[in-house]
Amino acid sequence: MGSVRLAAAALAATVTGMGYSAQAAESLNLICSADVVICEMMTNRFEKETGIDVNMVRLSSGEAYAKIRAESRNPKTDIWWAGTGDPHLQAASEGLTEAYESPMLPELNDWAVAQAKSADYRTVGVYAGALGWGYNTDIFAKKGLSEPKCWADLTDESYKGEIQIANPNSSGTAYTALATLVQLMGEDEAFAYLANLNKNVSQYTKSGSAPVKSAARGETGLGIVFMHDAVAQTVEGFPVKVVAPCEGTGYEIGSMSIVKGARNMDSAKTWYDWALTADVQSSMKDAKSFQLPSNKNAQVPEEAPKFEDIKLIDYDFVIYGDPEKRKALLERWDKEIGANAN
């Protein structure tokens, strides 16, 4: 296979054993916004199967968007894989990413294709996961804390200093939480809620999954995260229980985008097509990743939180991925919440 532009049939055959042949000079500059273990697994496998050298940097989705925007006149990144869809949509609306209709699109779930269509194919859905939290059952038992089943429960004064959530400026997870609460409650009510929640927050982390990792290690009681990140800690053997909020919750469509002006465009498209295959997405569980895959033929991890078991809101990705809406919400968060953080 001399060409790196692969048709879907050829691609499917490749990942089942034929292997790619790639010129030694081919390389790929990748930003990965998933957990570092997943990033490394994906990078190593891609290099082995294609012969393309990957320069991978792990950044939270907010940081990735900021980097791509700052480098728009002289792009140093070819492709951005994973991370919440809102900043990917923002990058798409600003013309920072390249339109590409992958031959793998017919194999994807409707929600993944809808994500691509809404951005004029400047991004695509690669996985999905609902927002919730995980709490350390040992800490809660030791301190006599009751299980929080609803968003409203988290503002109870008994949880003072026991909650962590990421900063929405750097973390797509936390921005999804912010946008979710606004859609659930209305903007003013959501910020009043966040002000009350702030009294119980011990730390606003940079990474979206960091809060539940801290809870797993016993450094805090509870982390507000995507539920699959909490499941990963439970599977690792930590005393973490996963909760879906009773009032309803938002969800992410983890996305992937090719950077406009990418220096290694062919390699970027090779990664793009490869990452959408059922075989690659089925292997995500090997890196303790329990999202719902976007390829309809991929194996869904048994432990993955299923959408049908969760009360989901009708999350508006277009409105909350809009640059002006995102900027306004983050500025208000900085002024009313971040400035008063513990």
C-alpha positions as CSV (number, residue, x, y, z in Angstrom):
1,M,0.0,0.0,0.0
2,G,2.1,2.9,-1.2
3,S,-0.5,5.6,-0.7
4,V,-1.4,6.8,2.8
5,R,-4.9,7.8,1.6
6,L,-6.7,4.6,2.3
7,A,-10.2,3.6,1.3
8,A,-12.4,2.2,4.0
9,A,-12.1,-1.4,2.7
10,A,-8.4,-1.2,2.5
11,L,-8.2,0.3,5.9
12,A,-10.4,-2.3,7.5
13,A,-8.2,-5.0,5.9
14,T,-5.1,-3.3,7.1
15,V,-6.0,-3.3,10.8
16,T,-6.9,-7.0,10.7
17,G,-3.5,-8.0,9.7
18,M,-2.2,-6.7,6.4
19,G,-0.2,-3.9,7.9
20,Y,0.7,-0.5,6.4
21,S,3.9,0.3,4.5
22,A,5.0,3.9,5.1
23,Q,8.0,5.9,4.1
24,A,10.6,6.4,6.8
25,A,10.4,10.1,6.3
26,E,6.6,10.2,7.2
27,S,5.8,11.7,10.6
28,L,2.8,13.0,12.5
29,N,2.5,15.8,15.1
30,L,-0.3,14.8,17.4
31,I,-2.1,16.5,20.3
32,C,-3.8,13.9,22.5
33,S,-6.5,15.1,25.0
34,A,-7.3,11.7,26.5
35,D,-5.7,10.1,29.6
36,V,-1.9,9.7,29.0
37,V,-2.1,5.9,29.2
38,I,-4.6,5.9,26.3
39,C,-2.5,8.4,24.4
40,E,0.6,6.3,24.7
41,M,-1.2,3.1,23.7
42,M,-2.7,4.7,20.6
43,T,0.6,6.3,19.6
44,N,2.6,3.1,20.0
45,R,0.1,1.0,18.1
46,F,-0.2,3.5,15.2
47,E,3.6,3.7,14.8
48,K,3.8,-0.1,14.8
49,E,1.1,-0.5,12.2
50,T,2.0,2.3,9.9
51,G,5.7,3.0,10.3
52,I,4.8,6.7,10.7
53,D,6.7,8.4,13.5
54,V,4.4,10.2,16.0
55,N,5.4,13.2,18.0
56,M,2.7,13.2,20.7
57,V,1.9,15.9,23.2
58,R,-0.7,15.3,25.9
59,L,-2.8,18.4,26.7
60,S,-6.3,19.0,28.2
61,S,-8.8,20.0,25.5
62,G,-8.9,23.6,26.6
63,E,-5.1,23.8,26.4
64,A,-5.1,22.0,23.0
65,Y,-7.5,24.5,21.6
66,A,-5.5,27.5,22.9
67,K,-2.3,26.0,21.4
68,I,-3.8,25.4,18.0
69,R,-5.3,28.9,18.0
70,A,-2.0,30.5,19.0
71,E,-0.2,28.6,16.2
72,S,-2.8,29.2,13.5
73,R,-0.5,31.2,11.2
74,N,2.3,28.6,11.5
75,P,0.7,25.3,12.5
76,K,3.0,22.9,14.5
77,T,0.2,20.3,15.0
78,D,-1.2,18.0,12.4
79,I,-4.1,16.3,14.3
80,W,-5.9,16.7,17.6
81,W,-7.4,13.5,18.9
82,A,-9.9,13.1,21.8
83,G,-11.0,15.6,24.4
84,T,-14.5,17.0,24.7
85,G,-16.3,18.2,21.6
86,D,-17.0,21.8,22.5
87,P,-13.5,23.1,22.0
88,H,-13.2,21.0,18.8
89,L,-16.4,22.7,17.6
90,Q,-15.1,26.1,18.6
91,A,-11.9,25.4,16.6
92,A,-14.0,24.3,13.6
93,S,-16.1,27.5,13.7
94,E,-13.0,29.6,13.7
95,G,-11.6,27.8,10.7
96,L,-8.7,26.3,12.6
97,T,-9.4,22.8,11.5
98,E,-9.6,21.1,8.1
99,A,-12.8,19.7,6.5
100,Y,-12.4,16.0,5.9
101,E,-15.1,13.4,5.1
102,S,-13.5,10.1,6.1
103,P,-14.4,6.9,4.3
104,M,-15.2,5.5,7.7
105,L,-18.2,7.8,8.3
106,P,-20.8,5.1,7.2
107,E,-19.6,2.9,10.1
108,L,-20.2,5.5,12.8
109,N,-23.1,6.0,15.2
110,D,-25.5,8.7,14.3
111,W,-24.3,11.0,17.1
112,A,-20.7,10.9,15.8
113,V,-21.8,11.7,12.2
114,A,-24.1,14.5,13.5
115,Q,-21.1,16.0,15.3
116,A,-19.2,16.0,11.9
117,K,-22.1,17.5,10.0
118,S,-22.6,20.3,12.5
119,A,-19.0,21.3,12.0
120,D,-19.0,20.9,8.2
121,Y,-16.8,17.9,8.7
122,R,-14.1,19.8,10.5
123,T,-14.3,17.4,13.4
124,V,-15.9,14.0,14.1
125,G,-17.0,12.1,17.2
126,V,-14.7,9.3,18.4
127,Y,-16.4,8.4,21.7
128,A,-19.1,9.5,24.1
129,G,-19.5,9.6,27.8
130,A,-21.9,11.1,30.4
131,L,-21.0,13.5,33.2
132,G,-21.3,12.5,36.9
133,W,-19.0,11.9,39.8
134,G,-17.1,9.2,41.7
135,Y,-16.7,9.2,45.5
136,N,-14.4,7.3,47.8
137,T,-16.7,5.0,49.8
138,D,-14.0,4.5,52.5
139,I,-13.7,8.2,53.2
140,F,-17.5,8.7,53.1
141,A,-18.0,5.8,55.6
142,K,-15.2,7.0,57.9
143,K,-16.6,10.5,58.0
144,G,-20.3,9.5,58.1
145,L,-21.2,11.2,54.8
146,S,-24.3,10.2,52.9
147,E,-24.2,9.4,49.2
148,P,-24.8,12.4,47.0
149,K,-27.3,11.3,44.4
150,C,-28.2,14.7,42.9
151,W,-26.5,17.9,41.8
152,A,-28.4,19.6,44.7
153,D,-26.8,17.3,47.2
154,L,-23.2,18.5,46.4
155,T,-23.8,21.9,48.0
156,D,-24.6,20.4,51.4
157,E,-22.1,21.8,54.0
158,S,-21.2,18.3,55.1
159,Y,-19.1,18.0,52.0
160,K,-17.0,21.1,52.7
161,G,-13.4,20.5,51.4
162,E,-14.4,17.1,50.0
163,I,-15.0,17.9,46.4
164,Q,-12.7,18.5,43.4
165,I,-13.6,19.6,39.9
166,A,-11.4,20.9,37.1
167,N,-11.1,24.5,35.9
168,P,-13.3,25.0,32.8
169,N,-10.7,27.2,31.2
170,S,-8.2,24.2,30.8
171,S,-10.6,21.3,31.0
172,G,-13.3,20.3,28.6
173,T,-14.8,18.1,31.3
174,A,-15.3,21.1,33.5
175,Y,-16.7,23.2,30.7
176,T,-19.2,20.4,30.0
177,A,-20.2,20.6,33.6
178,L,-20.6,24.3,33.4
179,A,-22.7,24.2,30.2
180,T,-24.7,21.3,31.6
181,L,-25.7,23.2,34.7
182,V,-26.6,26.3,32.7
183,Q,-28.9,24.1,30.5
184,L,-30.4,22.4,33.5
185,M,-31.0,25.4,35.7
186,G,-30.7,28.6,33.6
187,E,-27.6,30.7,33.6
188,D,-28.1,32.9,36.7
189,E,-29.4,29.9,38.8
190,A,-26.4,27.8,37.6
191,F,-23.9,30.4,38.7
192,A,-25.7,30.7,42.1
193,Y,-25.4,27.0,42.4
194,L,-21.7,27.1,41.5
195,A,-21.0,29.8,44.1
196,N,-22.5,27.5,46.7
197,L,-20.6,24.5,45.4
198,N,-17.4,26.5,45.6
199,K,-17.7,26.5,49.3
200,N,-17.1,22.7,49.2
201,V,-14.5,22.6,46.5
202,S,-10.9,22.0,47.8
203,Q,-9.2,22.3,44.4
204,Y,-9.9,23.2,40.8
205,T,-7.6,20.9,38.8
206,K,-6.1,21.4,35.4
207,S,-7.0,18.0,34.1
208,G,-10.6,16.8,33.9
209,S,-10.0,13.3,35.2
210,A,-7.7,14.4,38.0
211,P,-10.4,14.9,40.6
212,V,-11.6,11.3,40.7
213,K,-8.0,10.1,40.7
214,S,-7.5,12.2,43.8
215,A,-10.6,10.6,45.3
216,A,-9.3,7.1,44.5
217,R,-6.0,7.9,46.3
218,G,-7.9,9.2,49.3
219,E,-6.8,12.8,48.9
220,T,-10.4,14.0,48.5
221,G,-13.8,12.6,49.0
222,L,-15.4,13.1,45.6
223,G,-14.5,14.1,42.0
224,I,-16.9,15.5,39.4
225,V,-15.8,13.9,36.2
226,F,-17.1,12.0,33.2
227,M,-18.5,8.7,34.6
228,H,-16.2,6.5,32.6
229,D,-13.2,8.1,34.3
230,A,-14.6,7.1,37.6
231,V,-15.3,3.6,36.3
232,A,-11.7,3.3,35.4
233,Q,-10.7,3.9,39.0
234,T,-13.2,1.3,40.2
235,V,-11.8,-1.3,37.7
236,E,-8.3,-0.5,39.1
237,G,-9.6,-1.7,42.5
238,F,-10.0,1.6,44.2
239,P,-13.0,2.2,46.5
240,V,-14.8,4.5,44.1
241,K,-18.6,4.5,43.5
242,V,-20.0,6.1,40.4
243,V,-23.1,8.3,40.4
244,A,-25.3,9.7,37.6
245,P,-27.0,12.9,38.9
246,C,-30.8,12.4,39.5
247,E,-31.8,15.7,37.9
248,G,-30.2,14.8,34.6
249,T,-26.7,15.4,33.2
250,G,-24.8,16.4,30.1
251,Y,-22.5,14.3,28.1
252,E,-19.5,14.7,25.8
253,I,-18.8,13.6,22.3
254,G,-15.1,13.2,22.4
255,S,-13.8,14.4,19.0
256,M,-11.0,14.4,16.5
257,S,-9.9,17.2,14.2
258,I,-7.2,17.8,11.5
259,V,-5.5,21.1,11.9
260,K,-5.8,23.5,9.0
261,G,-2.5,23.9,7.2
262,A,-1.1,20.6,8.7
263,R,2.4,20.0,7.5
264,N,1.8,16.2,7.4
265,M,-1.7,16.1,5.9
266,D,-1.5,12.6,4.5
267,S,-0.3,11.2,7.8
268,A,-3.1,13.1,9.6
269,K,-5.7,11.6,7.4
270,T,-4.2,8.1,7.9
271,W,-4.5,8.6,11.7
272,Y,-8.0,9.9,11.3
273,D,-9.3,6.9,9.3
274,W,-7.4,4.5,11.5
275,A,-8.7,5.9,14.8
276,L,-12.3,5.5,13.5
277,T,-12.0,1.7,12.8
278,A,-13.9,-0.8,15.0
279,D,-10.7,-2.7,15.7
280,V,-8.8,0.3,17.2
281,Q,-11.9,1.5,19.1
282,S,-12.5,-2.0,20.5
283,S,-9.0,-1.9,22.0
284,M,-9.6,1.2,24.1
285,K,-10.6,-0.9,27.1
286,D,-7.1,-2.3,27.2
287,A,-6.0,1.1,28.4
288,K,-8.8,1.3,31.0
289,S,-10.8,3.5,28.8
290,F,-14.6,2.9,29.2
291,Q,-16.2,5.4,26.9
292,L,-18.9,4.5,24.3
293,P,-17.1,4.0,20.9
294,S,-18.3,5.9,17.9
295,N,-17.9,3.0,15.5
296,K,-21.1,0.9,15.4
297,N,-19.1,-2.3,15.0
298,A,-16.7,-1.7,17.9
299,Q,-17.1,-3.7,21.1
300,V,-18.6,-1.6,24.0
301,P,-16.8,-2.3,27.2
302,E,-18.9,-4.2,29.7
303,E,-18.1,-1.6,32.4
304,A,-19.0,1.4,30.3
305,P,-21.8,3.6,31.6
306,K,-24.7,3.1,29.1
307,F,-26.7,6.2,28.0
308,E,-30.0,4.2,28.4
309,D,-29.3,3.9,32.1
310,I,-28.6,7.6,32.6
311,K,-31.0,10.6,32.6
312,L,-29.4,12.8,29.9
313,I,-30.3,16.4,29.1
314,D,-30.7,17.4,25.4
315,Y,-27.2,18.9,25.4
316,D,-26.8,21.6,22.8
317,F,-23.4,21.1,21.3
318,V,-23.8,23.9,18.7
319,I,-24.7,26.6,21.1
320,Y,-22.2,25.7,23.8
321,G,-19.5,25.0,21.3
322,D,-20.0,28.5,19.9
323,P,-16.9,30.7,20.6
324,E,-18.8,33.7,21.9
325,K,-21.0,31.6,24.2
326,R,-18.0,29.7,25.5
327,K,-16.0,32.9,26.0
328,A,-18.9,34.6,27.9
329,L,-19.5,31.6,30.2
330,L,-15.7,31.3,31.0
331,E,-15.4,35.0,31.7
332,R,-18.3,34.9,34.1
333,W,-16.9,31.8,35.8
334,D,-13.5,33.5,36.2
335,K,-15.2,36.6,37.7
336,E,-17.8,34.9,40.0
337,I,-16.2,31.5,40.8
338,G,-12.5,31.4,40.0
339,A,-11.8,34.7,41.7
340,N,-13.4,33.3,44.9
341,A,-11.9,29.9,44.8
342,N,-10.6,28.4,48.0
